[in-house]
């Protein structure tokens, strides 16, 4: 009500009650919102409808993955010991007892999160809709369901034992599958925004209202919140998955979260690659935008499965073996979760030149380019290949598939570009093959010249591999000699098996994303969502090589970047070696210098090649020189870290180029 009063002061008109009876998009991207008060023409609409969010979404064909959960809390009468306090009691979060407790007037408010087998989903609302007229009604309470939590709370806070309960509240709170809300513009339709799925309700209202208004007005978010992007969910997020995940997330609400954590409810979804059945029993799978993707592979004698730990755990030595495999022999990795778009049409080159800061590749060639925001921040990193004149294949990370697609579609629509944009992510499988023997393996399966002269780095060809059509791009995210193979899903297993058979003498084997993360860090490769995002600009992230400020096209963010360059940078992405014991940086660790916090890490891993921990981190310019000593905080302990020259290991194309130069 306070926010509404403030809004009216600035000219807002608020109609209440005003149920929305229909939503119709107009051809120019606006909306007709139909209500009993008449039709309102809106430039954009924001779905903030709480547990009615699904009903609103269904009006325009969306099945938003939100589900109401029964949440109970208990309010006590006055507790003399609480009343006697001279300051407000701190909020208690007991992870072992899975509850929160805070002061409520002169008493206590206690709210537990039951185990997943006991908690209750209001799944009938998903199936049949919210009952008409439902407003502030409550569900029937069930103290037996939360009794074990009450008993643990009484042990922690003994005054609760003799406190009188005056109220037990049981009401609906909405959950998404991963517990985080859905905040921002939605892919698939213009000027439709959501702020739904908030498990904690009104407490987020002020912050989210400010965040969304800034984004709507300025055309970009004020800071990065991609973990809350509504487009992290797609058509694979069906009702059984949503229910299983919401139950799991509620049950895990008050538990310790681990690095590389995996939660298995609702998996697998409909998103499985053409080699999933061949690999699923050989590895520990990770979950990426609905896909199952191998993290690491088991060897005889390994302690298999997912073993949570803050320190090096059961995967550590096996991942080291996979890194050596790629550096010394040849490895194969399933990269199907990449987002994949085809862009073609009369204005395709013009659109992409406007969207991306790099020059567009020639036909048959590939490059890495970045979409920037109007303020010059990094919105996305995309690998672009021009397959035929005016026809482009765009590859992005699994977690940013619909995030990037929305941005491209919006710019195409608002600029009235004559293009066709097709999301082919689910249709095309991807296998990566990397290592010094990768060329030998592929040459056994094709008549195409795979030599360095015949198939150059960052080039693309349509080839036959074991008689199967494959689009091959010579690129590798490990930094070693390698190719990415784009294959129809139905043919993926046949290509995989042919490569494994052809590579027996070359020592071929599988590797996963943990090894790829270690290898990319050794090579100094930046990762989108870590080293670069909507909180960073490409100059401070060290992406100068990919930013063509002198290209004729007025790409988005160009003017802002020129201004940033003119003013000079205040911080810089630095490459750090850390002297640790059995713990490695993961990202978001604090960096200290002379007793003060001076920066944070963005990602980290163990380098098996040099046998040391590595990390990227942002530091003030004056602390970013090679040789600078700082400290990195890991698990409450400060470890010595040094800014080093990057990369630690040269990429294969660089090594080959230097070898040719030395020979010449």
VENNOR-V566585 format. One record per backbone hydrogen bond with DSSP energy under -1.0 kcal/mol. NH is the residue of the N-H (numbers start at 1). CO is the residue of the C=O. E is the energy in kcal/mol with one decimal. If there is no record, write none. Layout:
[[NH CO E] [NH CO E]]
This chain:
[[5 1 -2.3] [6 2 -2.2] [7 3 -2.4] [8 4 -2.3] [9 5 -1.5] [11 8 -1.8] [12 7 -2.3] [21 34 -3.0] [22 34 -1.1] [24 32 -2.1] [26 30 -3.0] [29 26 -1.8] [31 42 -2.8] [32 24 -2.8] [33 40 -3.2] [34 22 -2.8] [35 38 -1.4] [38 35 -1.9] [40 33 -2.9] [42 31 -3.0] [45 191 -2.2] [47 193 -3.2] [52 49 -2.5] [53 50 -1.9] [56 52 -1.9] [57 53 -2.6] [58 54 -2.5] [60 57 -1.7] [61 58 -1.2] [62 57 -2.5] [66 64 -2.3] [67 175 -2.2] [69 173 -3.1] [70 120 -2.7] [71 171 -2.6] [73 169 -2.3] [74 110 -3.3] [75 167 -2.8] [76 108 -2.5] [77 164 -3.1] [79 106 -2.6] [82 79 -1.0] [83 79 -2.6] [84 80 -2.0] [85 82 -1.3] [92 101 -3.2] [94 99 -2.1] [98 94 -1.1] [99 94 -1.5] [100 111 -2.5] [101 92 -2.2] [102 109 -2.2] [104 107 -2.0] [107 104 -2.5] [109 102 -3.0] [110 74 -2.9] [111 100 -2.6] [113 98 -2.6] [118 115 -1.9] [119 115 -2.1] [122 68 -2.7] [123 121 -1.4] [125 122 -1.4] [127 123 -1.8] [128 124 -3.6] [129 125 -1.3] [134 131 -2.2] [139 170 -3.5] [150 146 -2.0] [151 147 -2.5] [152 148 -1.6] [153 149 -2.3] [154 150 -2.1] [155 151 -1.4] [156 152 -1.8] [157 153 -3.1] [160 157 -2.3] [161 158 -1.9] [166 75 -2.4] [167 75 -1.6] [169 73 -2.8] [171 71 -2.1] [173 69 -2.1] [175 67 -2.4] [179 176 -1.2] [182 196 -3.1] [183 228 -3.2] [184 194 -2.3] [186 192 -2.7] [193 45 -2.8] [194 184 -2.4] [195 47 -2.7] [196 182 -1.8] [203 200 -1.0] [204 201 -1.9] [205 202 -1.8] [208 204 -2.6] [209 205 -2.5] [210 206 -2.1] [211 207 -2.5] [212 208 -2.8] [213 209 -2.3] [214 210 -2.4] [215 211 -1.9] [216 212 -3.0] [217 213 -2.5] [218 214 -2.6] [219 215 -1.6] [228 225 -2.3] [229 226 -1.8] [232 229 -1.8] [233 230 -1.2] [237 234 -1.9] [238 236 -1.9] [242 238 -2.6] [243 239 -2.7] [244 240 -2.4] [245 241 -2.8] [246 242 -2.6] [247 243 -2.1] [248 244 -2.0] [249 245 -3.3] [250 246 -2.4] [251 247 -2.0] [252 248 -1.6] [253 250 -1.4] [255 252 -1.1] [261 258 -1.2] [267 264 -1.5] [272 270 -1.2] [276 273 -1.5] [279 275 -1.6] [280 276 -2.5] [282 279 -2.4] [284 296 -2.7] [286 293 -3.3] [288 291 -2.4] [291 288 -2.3] [293 286 -2.4] [295 284 -3.1] [298 282 -2.7] [302 299 -2.5] [304 302 -1.0] [312 582 -2.4] [316 313 -2.1] [319 315 -2.4] [320 316 -1.5] [321 317 -1.7] [322 318 -1.8] [323 319 -2.3] [324 320 -2.1] [325 321 -2.1] [326 322 -2.0] [327 323 -2.2] [328 324 -2.5] [329 325 -2.9] [331 434 -3.0] [332 509 -1.8] [333 432 -2.5] [335 430 -2.2] [338 335 -1.9] [339 396 -2.4] [341 394 -2.5] [342 422 -2.8] [343 392 -2.4] [344 420 -2.0] [347 418 -2.4] [348 345 -1.5] [351 347 -2.8] [352 348 -2.5] [353 349 -2.3] [354 350 -1.2] [355 351 -1.9] [356 352 -2.6] [357 370 -2.2] [364 386 -3.5] [365 362 -2.1] [366 458 -2.4] [367 384 -2.3] [369 382 -2.9] [371 380 -1.8] [373 377 -2.1] [376 373 -2.4] [378 533 -1.3] [378 536 -2.1] [379 371 -2.4] [380 371 -1.7] [382 369 -3.1] [383 395 -2.7] [384 367 -3.0] [385 393 -2.3] [386 365 -1.7] [387 391 -1.9] [388 391 -1.1] [391 388 -2.8] [392 343 -3.0] [393 385 -2.9] [394 341 -3.1] [395 383 -2.5] [396 339 -2.5] [400 397 -1.1] [401 398 -1.1] [404 400 -2.7] [405 401 -2.0] [406 402 -2.3] [407 403 -1.2] [408 404 -2.2] [409 405 -2.9] [410 406 -2.6] [411 407 -2.1] [412 408 -2.3] [413 409 -2.4] [414 410 -2.8] [415 411 -2.1] [417 412 -2.2] [419 417 -1.5] [420 344 -3.5] [422 342 -2.6] [424 340 -2.2] [428 424 -1.7] [429 487 -3.2] [431 485 -2.0] [432 333 -3.1] [433 483 -2.4] [434 331 -2.4] [435 481 -2.9] [437 329 -2.5] [438 435 -2.0] [441 437 -1.8] [442 438 -2.2] [443 439 -2.5] [444 440 -1.3] [445 442 -1.5] [455 451 -2.6] [458 474 -2.7] [459 456 -1.1] [460 364 -2.8] [461 472 -2.5] [463 470 -3.0] [465 468 -2.8] [466 445 -2.7] [468 465 -1.5] [470 463 -2.8] [471 486 -2.2] [472 461 -2.9] [473 484 -2.5] [474 459 -2.6] [475 473 -1.5] [479 476 -1.2] [483 433 -2.2] [484 473 -2.7] [485 431 -2.9] [486 471 -2.9] [487 429 -2.6] [489 427 -1.9] [491 488 -1.8] [492 489 -1.2] [495 491 -1.9] [496 492 -2.5] [497 493 -2.7] [498 494 -2.0] [499 495 -2.2] [500 496 -2.4] [501 497 -2.0] [502 498 -2.5] [503 499 -1.9] [504 501 -1.1] [507 504 -1.2] [508 503 -2.3] [509 330 -1.2] [511 332 -2.1] [513 294 -1.9] [514 295 -1.9] [516 512 -1.7] [517 513 -2.3] [518 514 -1.8] [519 515 -2.6] [520 516 -2.6] [521 517 -1.6] [522 518 -1.9] [523 519 -1.4] [524 521 -1.2] [525 520 -2.7] [529 532 -3.4] [530 527 -1.7] [531 527 -1.4] [532 527 -1.3] [536 533 -1.8] [541 537 -1.3] [542 539 -1.1] [543 538 -3.1] [546 543 -1.9] [547 544 -1.4] [548 357 -2.4] [551 548 -1.6] [555 553 -1.6] [556 354 -2.4] [558 555 -2.1] [561 557 -2.4] [562 558 -2.2] [563 559 -1.8] [564 560 -2.4] [565 561 -2.7] [566 562 -1.9] [567 563 -2.0] [568 564 -1.6] [572 619 -2.5] [573 540 -2.6] [574 617 -3.5] [576 615 -3.2] [577 642 -2.6] [578 613 -2.4] [579 640 -2.6] [580 578 -1.1] [588 601 -2.0] [591 599 -2.6] [592 631 -3.1] [593 596 -2.5] [596 593 -1.4] [598 591 -2.9] [599 591 -1.3] [601 589 -2.5] [602 616 -2.7] [605 614 -2.0] [607 612 -3.4] [611 607 -1.4] [612 607 -1.3] [613 578 -1.1] [614 605 -3.0] [615 576 -1.9] [616 603 -2.2] [617 574 -2.1] [618 600 -2.2] [619 572 -2.3] [621 570 -2.0] [623 620 -2.2] [624 621 -1.5] [627 643 -3.4] [628 625 -2.1] [630 641 -2.8] [631 592 -2.5] [632 639 -2.9] [633 590 -2.7] [634 637 -3.0] [637 634 -1.8] [639 632 -3.0] [641 630 -2.7] [642 577 -2.5] [643 628 -2.4] [644 575 -3.0] [648 522 -1.3] [649 522 -2.2] [652 479 -3.5] [655 651 -2.6] [656 652 -2.7] [657 653 -2.3] [658 654 -2.6] [659 655 -2.2] [660 656 -2.3] [661 657 -2.1] [662 658 -2.5] [663 659 -2.4] [664 660 -2.4]]
